Amino acid sequence: NDKSTAPNGTININEVICLAVHKEDFYLNTGPIFTFEIYLPSERAFLFGAETSQAQRKWTEAIAKHFVPFVAENLTEADYDLIGQLYYKDCHALDQWRKGWFSMEKSSLRFCLQMQEVQEDRMYLRRLQELTISTVVQNGEKIDVLLLVEKGRTLYIHGHSKLDFTVWHTAIEKAAGTDGNALQDQQLSKNDVPIIVNSCIAFVTQYGLGCKYIYQKNGDPLHISELLESFKKDARSFKLRAGKHQLEDVTGVLKNFLSDIDDALLTKELYPYWISALDTQDDKERIKKYGAFIRSLPGVNRATLAAVIEHLYRVQKCSEINHMNAHNLALVFSSCLFQTKGQTSEEVNVIEDLIN
């Protein structure tokens, strides 16, 4: 208290294994406080609060500087939510656990695995193909292990205790999930295409190419809403299944998803450029302009557009059976890809050009 200089307790900074910085404010009667937590191997945790975010930052920077080694100091310079030491195994040495330093920054897991030199790597958690937890026996004791697979790279991690492992597992699982309605905030495949888009395309390709008027038929709004919610909850683990899920509902999911993301797949900023390209009568010159617009799109938009257009091209190749030629598909998808409430012939012509 204010009247005594005698400490109530002591924490040896060298024993700290994890530091969590809470970005959401806690509120007391006196106003907001800005908190952070320190975790020790003994499964003890200490919660502290500062009066301002600046004070919180100064405290966490000072603490991290004293328990994170020099070779991993780059991790301390980021705006991390979590930083600390974990045991890991990777493809270079699956036979033994080693210590590494890790930090969580939004949806990125940054880490330094080789302690002899400064060598930082990272995993983009929304691109994980696999995120699973298992229990293994080590030295007669059961430990929880988290498996992360991204673009063919495999990483196993476990904590010093159940407590710090739970903190990391919870944070990684949250960061690997869908967070918001923007395209880049979705769970992504290794090709940077939202998993929901890939799943719908794969289902339609397998079961719908020969279906008449595919994409023109409407599904059940309730079923579509339920499927969208399942994908939003965890697209990585949710699977579409023939017999259980109807084709019209799946096509509805794809159309609704593209219509409802925060910005149009072709971006509202580029809308006038796409439309003005139609003034170019020479096909080759017009296609060059389309190519320039596509290259200027954000990476996830570009990859997703490629997947969608390639799929629609495949659908129209079966138009003698399904009656969905490029023009009919463009009539359906122009309002989805441009996110316009109405529909103009110019928008349809642009999408038809892209499909062809």
Secondary structure, DSSP 8 states (H G I E B T S, - for coil): -TT--S-S----GGG--EEEE--S-EEETTEEEEEEEEE-TTS-EEEEEESSHHHHHHHHHHHHHHHS-GGGGGGGGS--SEEEEEEEEETTEEEEEEEEEEEEETTEEEEE--TTS--EEEEEGGG-SEEEEEEEEETTEEEEEEEEEETTEEEEEE-SSHHHHHHHHHHHHHHTS--SSSGGGS-B-TTS-BHHHHHHHHHHHHHTTTSTTTTTS---HHHHHHHHHHHHHHTTT----BTTB-HHHHHHHHHHHHHHSSS-TT-STTHHHHHHGGG--SHHHHHHHHHHHHHTS-HHHHHHHHHHHHHHHHHHTTHHHH---HHHHHHHHHHHHHT-SS--HHHHHHHHHHH-
